[in-house]
């Protein structure tokens, strides 16, 4: 191995020596989360990777994963959102993780998984950090910073092997100077009571385990497990006039009035009809002009 020049060693040490952003304690996290009766079967924390979703998906394709595998990165260099939109943040400034799930519910209901993850994450944030978190359909987490709604997190679910890899990216301690875009936010900027990532990660995974268990028990029925009700209650999109941009330069405008049984957003259009749009068909969802 070629010795690293002293100036590079100093640069790397600086990136990882911020005492206000301590590393995650993988041993303590495993001890708290991995039990015989738990959903979580393994938990790995890596210093850096391109994308935790990509890493788990590759392992799933190779048949090298059990349900409940969790991969967390202190830093992602190629984090992705929907439609391969990039997600970047300084090292140890947030939670960047993916989990592998193999639902036993009918595949037609698997589209609820990113919505379920949003509800679980928002619930955990409210309980642990004391921050009200709204859900922007289909996969964003919003907080209020200086009176404005800002995106602080995103969710990406992808089919992999016999299951689904669900990724969560959450800005925790980013300062205003570190935000990648003006519309981004963080829990710290939203006035979080706590920004310690270890207990926050435990809270997110325990909440996800609870909601996933209830969803599985009801065979994925979003009404019976109260997921549809919970998502609608926390969804900032409902009640607003929006424009859904679709492939091929098409768009639909209308008031977002409901979520249907498949997790699609129902728009009441100006001509008096109701149209349901699927998350997989949406390029952008914006406020209507």
N, C-alpha and C positions, 0 to 999 in steps of 0.2 A: 504494500500500500504506500502510495506517495505521501510523504509528510505534508501536512497542511501548513501553508505559510502562516507566520505569527499574526499577520494582520487579519487573515480570514478567521483564525481561531478567536481573536478578540471580537470580530464582528458577530460570529455565531453566538458567543457567550453573551453579548449584549442583547441579542434577540430573545434569549431564553432566561435572562436573569432578572426580569421585572418582578420584584417582590410583591407588587400589588396584584399580580396575576400568577399565583402559584400553579404548578402542574397538578393535574388530576391524580388522585391516589388510586391506582388500579386495584391494588390488593384490598383496600378498604371497600371499594365499590363492589368487588366480587363477593366479599364476605357479607355485605348488606343485601345483595340482590339475588345471588345464585343459591337457591335452596332446592331440596327435592321436589317441593310442590309448586315451584315458581315457573313462570313462562320462560324466564331467562336461563339459557343453558351455558353460555360463555360470554365473557366480556374482555375485549382487548383494547388497550389504549396505545396508539402509536404517535410518535412525535410529529410526523407530517406524512401526508399522502396526497395523491392527486384528487381522488374522490372516494369517500367511503362507500358510496353506492356502487361505483364501478368495481371496487375491490370485493365486496360481498357478492355482487352478481357473478363475477368470474369464479368465485369459490362455489357458488350455488350451481353454476353450469357444470362444474367439474364433479359435482356430487359430494362436495367436501364441507357441507354445512348441516347442522341440525336446526330445527326451529328454535327461535329464541337467541340466536347468535347476535351479539352486539359489537359493533366496531366504532370506536371513537377516535378522532384525530385532534391533536392539539392545533393543527394547522392544515388547511386544504389549499393546494395550489390550483386545482381545477374543479372546485365545487360547482355543482350544476343545479339549476332550477328547471322548471318546465321549459320545453323547447330548447334545451341546452343553454339557457341563459346562465351567465356566470355569477358565482357567489364568492366574494372574497372578504377577508377580515384579517386583522393582525393575529399573530400566534397567541393562543390561550385567552383570546378576548371573547370567546363565545363557546357554544356547544355545537359540535359538528359530528353527527353520528348517523349510523344506519343500523337497522334491525332487520332480521330475516324472519318472515312469518309464512306459515303454510296453512292457510285457513281451510277448515272443513265445511264451510258454508258454501252454498251454490256459487259457482264462479260469476254468475250474473250480478251478484251483490258485492263482488270484490271492489267495485268502484267506490264503495263507501270507506275504504281503508284510509285514504288521505284525509277525508273529512273527519273520521274517527280520531286520527292522529292529531288533527288540529284541535278538536275538542279536548282531548287528553292533555295536550301541551298547554293550552290556554288555562285549563283547570289547575294544573300544577303551578303555573306561573302566578296565578292569582293567590293560591294558598301559600306558596313559599315566599314570593317576592312582594306580594301586596300590590301588584300592578294589574289593572283591568286590561285584558287583552281581547281585542275583537278579531273576528274571522272574516277575511275577505275571500269570498268564493272564487276559485275552488281550493287554493292552497297557501294563502298568505296569512301571517299573524301580524296584527297592527297594534301599536301602542300610541298614546297621545304624548307628544313632546311640544311644549310651548303652544298648546292649543291646536296643533295640527296632527292629523293621523299620519303615522310613519310606519313603514314596513320594518319589523324587527326580526321576522322569521319566515321561513318557507318550508314546504314539505314536498317531497318528490317520491312517488310510488312507481316502481317498475317491476314488471314480471321478470322472474329469474328462476330457472330450473323448474321445480314443482311448486314454487311459491312466489312471494312478493318481497322485494327489498324496499323498505320505507326509510327515506332519509329525512333528517330534521336538521335545519340550520337555524341557529338562534343567536342574535347579537346580544351579548350580556353586558360587557363593560366598556364598549366602544365609546370614546369621547367624540365631541362634535367634529374635531379636526380629523378624526379617523374614519368618518363615515364615507363610504364609496360614492354615494350620490346624495343630493339634498333631500330626497324623499325617504331616506333610510333613517332608522332610529335604533335605540338599544334600551335594554331594561334600565341601565344606569341613568340614561337621559330622561327616562320616564318616571324617575323617582323611586326605583326599587328599594325596598327595605334591606334586601340582602342581594349580593352578587357572587356569593361563594358557589362555584360551579359544581363541587362535589354533591352537596345536598340538593341542589337544583336538578342535577342529572338523576339522582335517586328519585326525586319527586316526579319527574317526567316519566321515567320508566315504570314506576309503580302505578301512576295514573293510566298510562297506556296499557299496562297489564290488566287493570280493572275494566276498562272500557272494552278491550279486545275480548276478555273473558265473557262479559255480558253479551256482546255481539255474537260470539260463537254459540253461547248457550241458547240463544233465540234463533239459531240458524240464519243469522245475518239480517233478521227482520229489523229495520231501522226504527220502526214505530214501537215495536214490542220492547226493545231494549232502551227506548227513549233517546236514541242517538239523533234521530231526525228532529225531535223537539229541542234537544240541547244545542244542536248546531244552529237551528233557526233562531234560538234565543240569543246566541252570541254572534250572529252574522251581521256585520255592518253593511253588507250589500243589499239586504232585503229592505224594501221601502224606498229605494233610490232609483232614479232614472239612469239607465246605463246603456252603453252601446257595446254589443258583443261583436268583435271583429272575427270573421271566419276566414278560412282559406279561400283563395280565389277572389280577393278584394270584395267579399260580401260582408254585410253587417246586418245586425238586427238591433233596433232600438226599442226600449220599453221600460216599464217599471218592473223591477225585480220583486215579485210578489210571493214566491214560495219555493220550496225544494220539493221535488216529487219523490216517489218511493225509490227511484234509482239514483238519487243524489243530484239530479239535473236541476239547473236553475230555470225557473218558470218566469217568463217575461210577459207582461200584459202590454201588447203593442197598441199604437194609436188607432189602428183600424178595428179594435175591439176583440182581436183574437189573442189566444195565449199560445206562446211558443216555448218549448223546453229545449235548452241548449246543454250539450254534454261537455264536460271538462276537456275531453280529448279532442273536441272540435274547435275549442277557443284559442285564437292567437293572442288576443288582448281583450280584457274587460275594462272599459273606461267609463267615466261619467259621461252621460249624454250631453251633447252640446246644447 
